[in-house]
């Protein structure tokens, strides 16, 4: 299976840790959101979108990029945030499905967060993602890709 993960990991590299672990085990191609416009996604069996969460949804650039995913694409979502919630994928999932993409699933975990007021208290979710969180992302990919 030929897969690619488009990622945006800006503050502490939390999301990139998940992406790198999946790529290392499965030889998945990875591309930062800054370079994603030049990628022809039609050559991939599955596309991953990975980002942090801001204001209850994926980072804005990733939300905008989701609109460009070709109809019929199989897509999975990865995210890290200070306090995970299944609701964080609603907006991007709606965008993807309305454009004809098939969302295969999502995986989210805690990530060290010092954004906004959290900076005043030294951040939240220190030490995350943990090795267990990272292993969970790899197991998630194992499951949706059918690879072991």
Beta strands, then each sheet from edge to edge (+ up, - down):
strand 1: 3-8
strand 2: 29-32
strand 3: 46-54
strand 4: 57-58
strand 5: 74-81
strand 6: 102-110
sheet 1: 2+ 1+ 3+ 4-
sheet 2: 2+ 1+ 3+ 5+ 6+
end
